[in-house]
Amino acid sequence: MRSTEREGMRAPFVDLREYLALLLAPTLTVGLAVLALGGRENLLAGSLVGAMFGAMLVGYRRLFHAVRTDEGIERRLTEVGDTPEENEWVRLSETLDELYDERYDPVLAVALAVVGLGAFAAVPLSDGTPRTAVRLALLGLFGITTSLMTAGFALSR
């Protein structure tokens, strides 16, 4: 018998309330701060940044679960199995390993490099607005970085 079953019952509604609080608090805080400091046109971007931070907090909170004991609510470390029968992520990983074909890694690396270099080449040819230039530069960085990562994984095998 596990320690959570011996010493208390799980409290899933406490977990759910804390997940929602951890997601919504940074979203609203950053969103409202951006609204106050940057204007209405930046509200969505500020809320998305806050939501990403909140999602990271929820991810860390998922390492624990709430247990109702005689002394009150306790947080305990969640036990995770490493066999496919106990953990759905291990099952997914094994399924993807079976479906993944490594022969296409060089083709993917070249395609991502072409996208990255094409985006960098399109910066001087764009309409000249800073927003478009930043988007093209970010796309170029993404393409080149993922291309190098893919090539590195392909060469390391």
Wavefront OBJ file of the C-alpha trace (Angstrom):
o trace
v 0.000 0.000 0.000
v 1.330 3.462 -0.872
v 1.815 6.155 1.743
v -0.946 8.334 0.233
v -3.484 5.556 0.760
v -2.316 4.869 4.333
v -2.180 8.390 5.684
v -4.892 10.283 3.839
v -7.103 10.675 0.815
v -6.252 12.590 -2.301
v -7.952 15.943 -2.726
v -8.362 16.457 -6.492
v -10.485 19.604 -6.155
v -7.725 21.281 -4.146
v -5.295 20.401 -6.930
v -7.684 21.770 -9.563
v -8.228 25.051 -7.683
v -4.483 25.531 -7.302
v -3.870 24.741 -10.983
v -6.425 27.364 -12.000
v -5.006 29.934 -9.580
v -1.458 29.325 -10.821
v -2.575 29.707 -14.430
v -4.905 32.680 -14.053
v -2.963 34.820 -11.563
v 0.092 35.461 -13.808
v -2.140 35.793 -16.870
v -4.260 38.497 -15.302
v -1.353 40.200 -13.535
v 0.853 40.507 -16.613
v -2.126 41.267 -18.855
v -3.353 44.085 -16.637
v 0.173 45.451 -16.154
v 0.662 45.570 -19.909
v -2.759 47.175 -20.296
v -1.846 49.871 -17.782
v 1.649 50.494 -19.136
v 1.407 49.661 -22.826
v -2.147 50.267 -23.966
v -4.957 48.077 -25.239
v -3.186 46.897 -28.387
v -0.621 44.971 -26.291
v -3.132 43.327 -23.926
v -3.287 40.020 -25.810
v 0.487 39.684 -26.042
v 0.903 40.468 -22.348
v -1.792 37.979 -21.404
v -0.125 35.281 -23.501
v 3.227 35.904 -21.817
v 1.540 35.678 -18.426
v -0.259 32.484 -19.476
v 3.041 30.904 -20.539
v 4.525 31.716 -17.136
v 1.405 30.339 -15.456
v 1.631 27.141 -17.515
v 5.204 26.671 -16.301
v 4.034 27.095 -12.699
v 1.247 24.550 -13.250
v 3.804 22.134 -14.683
v 5.903 22.427 -11.538
v 2.823 22.108 -9.321
v 1.853 18.853 -11.067
v 4.891 17.222 -9.464
v 2.887 17.232 -6.220
v -0.619 16.239 -5.247
v -2.818 17.370 -2.394
v -3.702 14.870 0.331
v -6.322 15.475 3.009
v -5.039 14.305 6.410
v -6.122 14.808 10.024
v -3.798 17.838 10.249
v -5.181 19.426 7.061
v -4.047 19.495 3.430
v -0.528 18.278 2.654
v 1.391 18.303 -0.621
v 3.182 15.067 -1.459
v 5.486 14.192 -4.292
v 3.694 12.303 -7.063
v 5.129 8.879 -7.719
v 5.624 8.165 -11.419
v 6.316 4.725 -12.811
v 8.800 4.084 -15.586
v 7.082 1.124 -17.229
v 4.626 1.452 -20.121
v 1.821 -0.048 -18.034
v 2.172 2.618 -15.327
v 2.937 5.719 -17.386
v 1.194 6.897 -20.548
v 4.179 9.070 -21.523
v 6.427 6.019 -21.619
v 3.867 4.269 -23.845
v 3.748 7.306 -26.158
v 7.549 7.451 -26.306
v 7.802 3.794 -27.248
v 5.097 4.178 -29.892
v 6.826 7.198 -31.427
v 10.167 5.387 -31.406
v 8.590 2.623 -33.483
v 7.025 5.077 -35.948
v 10.001 7.425 -36.325
v 12.186 6.943 -39.367
v 15.688 8.396 -39.015
v 16.331 8.443 -42.753
v 14.465 11.734 -43.101
v 16.584 13.699 -40.601
v 19.033 15.060 -43.237
v 16.137 16.114 -45.480
v 14.435 17.851 -42.570
v 17.684 19.614 -41.599
v 18.158 20.935 -45.149
v 14.522 22.061 -45.399
v 14.727 23.935 -42.095
v 18.008 25.563 -43.150
v 16.416 26.730 -46.417
v 13.480 28.219 -44.498
v 15.845 29.994 -42.075
v 18.151 31.366 -44.744
v 15.172 32.363 -46.895
v 13.691 34.317 -44.009
v 16.985 36.121 -43.405
v 17.278 36.880 -47.126
v 13.742 38.287 -47.172
v 14.429 40.865 -44.435
v 15.905 43.521 -46.791
v 13.211 42.777 -49.366
v 10.290 43.172 -46.948
v 7.995 46.187 -46.762
v 10.279 47.931 -44.284
v 8.123 47.837 -41.177
v 9.987 46.807 -38.036
v 7.302 44.264 -37.150
v 7.827 42.334 -40.395
v 11.596 42.443 -40.040
v 11.414 41.072 -36.487
v 9.067 38.275 -37.566
v 11.358 37.296 -40.427
v 14.408 37.415 -38.170
v 12.699 35.183 -35.591
v 11.662 32.752 -38.326
v 15.238 32.723 -39.593
v 16.614 32.040 -36.119
v 14.089 29.262 -35.615
v 14.915 27.674 -38.973
v 18.681 27.787 -38.531
v 18.587 26.622 -34.906
v 16.265 23.693 -35.545
v 18.264 22.766 -38.623
v 21.473 22.616 -36.606
v 19.778 20.624 -33.849
v 18.331 18.137 -36.335
v 21.678 17.724 -38.071
v 23.391 17.244 -34.713
v 20.949 14.517 -33.719
v 21.347 12.829 -37.096
v 25.145 12.858 -36.853
v 25.230 11.678 -33.237
v 23.662 8.306 -34.062
l 1 2 3 4 5 6 7 8 9 10 11 12 13 14 15 16 17 18 19 20 21 22 23 24 25 26 27 28 29 30 31 32 33 34 35 36 37 38 39 40 41 42 43 44 45 46 47 48 49 50 51 52 53 54 55 56 57 58 59 60 61 62 63 64 65 66 67 68 69 70 71 72 73 74 75 76 77 78 79 80 81 82 83 84 85 86 87 88 89 90 91 92 93 94 95 96 97 98 99 100 101 102 103 104 105 106 107 108 109 110 111 112 113 114 115 116 117 118 119 120 121 122 123 124 125 126 127 128 129 130 131 132 133 134 135 136 137 138 139 140 141 142 143 144 145 146 147 148 149 150 151 152 153 154 155 156 157
